[in-house]
Amino acid sequence: MKKTSTSIKKKALAKIVPTIYVSIKTSMNNTILTATDSNGNTLGWSSGGTAGFKGSKRSSNYAAQVAGESLGKTLLSHNPSEIFIKLKGMGFNAESAIKGLKRGNNLPIKQIFDLTSIPFNGCRLKKRRRL
């Protein structure tokens, strides 16, 4: 007799995470949102490209807002009590991404950090020409 292997696939239940950190990286071409727990384990991600936008439309405010809304829907299953947002990059779509996170999902956003690096002394000057 042959043994038949029967495997039952169980649906993965979303773990309840009280504190979620959302990193928003904005560039001139795209906006990338990543949600992690306090240990740095990724809970979900979204971007203008995964929201279905292609080409120059990925860098629009609307694409960032739709990406924020889709990430917010996935975060609702983790039942967070507080969310901290970290912004990085010189793109203009960070505010739209935050509006998308908040819109319709009613997530408890506690604090927003701006971690964009700022040049402190500029580039090094060229050497003086010697004759």
C-alpha positions as CSV (number, residue, x, y, z in Angstrom):
1,M,0.0,0.0,0.0
2,K,1.2,3.5,-0.8
3,K,1.0,6.1,1.8
4,T,-0.6,9.3,0.7
5,S,0.6,12.4,2.3
6,T,-2.1,14.8,3.3
7,S,-1.0,18.2,4.3
8,I,-3.3,20.7,5.8
9,K,-2.4,24.3,5.3
10,K,-3.2,26.5,8.3
11,K,-3.8,30.2,7.8
12,A,-1.2,32.3,9.5
13,L,-2.7,34.4,12.2
14,A,-1.4,37.9,12.5
15,K,0.4,38.4,15.8
16,I,-0.7,41.2,18.0
17,V,2.0,43.9,18.2
18,P,1.5,46.8,20.6
19,T,4.2,49.1,19.1
20,I,4.7,49.5,15.4
21,Y,7.4,51.6,13.7
22,V,6.6,52.7,10.2
23,S,9.6,53.9,8.1
24,I,8.8,56.1,5.1
25,K,11.5,56.6,2.6
26,T,10.7,59.2,0.0
27,S,12.8,59.8,-3.1
28,M,12.2,61.7,-6.3
29,N,11.0,58.5,-8.0
30,N,9.0,56.5,-5.4
31,T,7.8,56.4,-1.8
32,I,8.5,53.2,0.2
33,L,6.7,52.4,3.4
34,T,7.9,49.6,5.8
35,A,6.2,48.6,9.0
36,T,8.3,46.8,11.7
37,D,7.9,45.7,15.3
38,S,10.2,46.8,18.1
39,N,12.8,44.1,17.2
40,G,13.0,45.2,13.6
41,N,11.0,42.3,12.1
42,T,9.0,43.4,9.1
43,L,5.2,43.2,9.4
44,G,4.3,44.7,6.0
45,W,5.4,47.0,3.3
46,S,4.0,49.1,0.5
47,S,5.2,51.5,-2.2
48,G,3.9,53.4,-5.2
49,G,5.0,50.5,-7.4
50,T,3.2,47.9,-5.4
51,A,0.1,50.0,-5.3
52,G,-0.1,49.6,-9.1
53,F,1.5,52.8,-10.4
54,K,4.1,52.8,-13.1
55,G,6.7,55.3,-14.4
56,S,6.5,58.9,-13.3
57,K,3.1,58.3,-11.6
58,R,4.9,56.4,-8.8
59,S,6.3,59.7,-7.6
60,S,2.9,61.4,-7.3
61,N,1.2,62.4,-4.0
62,Y,-1.7,60.2,-4.9
63,A,0.5,57.1,-5.3
64,A,2.0,57.7,-1.8
65,Q,-1.5,58.1,-0.3
66,V,-2.7,54.9,-1.8
67,A,0.4,53.1,-0.6
68,G,-0.2,54.4,2.9
69,E,-3.8,53.3,2.8
70,S,-2.9,49.7,1.8
71,L,-0.2,49.5,4.5
72,G,-2.7,50.8,7.0
73,K,-5.2,48.0,6.2
74,T,-2.5,45.4,6.8
75,L,-1.6,47.0,10.1
76,L,-5.1,46.9,11.4
77,S,-4.8,43.1,11.8
78,H,-1.9,43.5,14.2
79,N,-4.1,45.6,16.6
80,P,-1.5,48.3,17.4
81,S,-1.8,50.5,20.5
82,E,0.8,53.1,19.3
83,I,2.5,53.8,16.0
84,F,5.8,55.7,15.5
85,I,6.6,57.1,12.1
86,K,10.2,57.7,10.9
87,L,10.6,59.9,7.7
88,K,13.7,59.8,5.6
89,G,14.5,61.3,2.2
90,M,14.0,64.5,0.3
91,G,10.9,63.6,-1.6
92,F,7.7,65.6,-1.2
93,N,5.2,62.7,-0.6
94,A,5.8,62.0,3.1
95,E,2.8,64.0,4.2
96,S,0.6,62.2,1.7
97,A,1.8,58.8,2.9
98,I,1.0,59.8,6.5
99,K,-2.5,61.0,5.5
100,G,-3.0,57.7,3.7
101,L,-2.0,55.7,6.8
102,K,-4.5,57.7,9.0
103,R,-7.3,57.9,6.4
104,G,-10.0,55.4,6.9
105,N,-7.9,53.2,9.2
106,N,-7.9,55.3,12.3
107,L,-4.5,54.2,13.5
108,P,-3.1,55.6,16.8
109,I,-0.1,57.6,15.5
110,K,1.9,58.8,18.5
111,Q,5.0,60.5,17.1
112,I,6.6,61.5,13.8
113,F,10.4,61.6,13.6
114,D,12.3,63.2,10.6
115,L,15.6,61.4,10.2
116,T,16.6,63.1,6.9
117,S,20.4,63.6,6.9
118,I,21.5,67.2,6.5
119,P,25.0,68.1,5.1
120,F,26.9,70.0,7.8
121,N,29.9,71.4,6.0
122,G,29.3,70.7,2.3
123,C,31.7,69.1,-0.2
124,R,35.4,69.5,0.1
125,L,36.9,72.3,-2.0
126,K,39.2,71.7,-4.9
127,K,43.0,72.0,-4.3
128,R,44.4,75.5,-5.1
129,R,46.1,75.7,-8.4
130,R,49.9,75.8,-8.3
131,L,51.9,77.6,-11.0
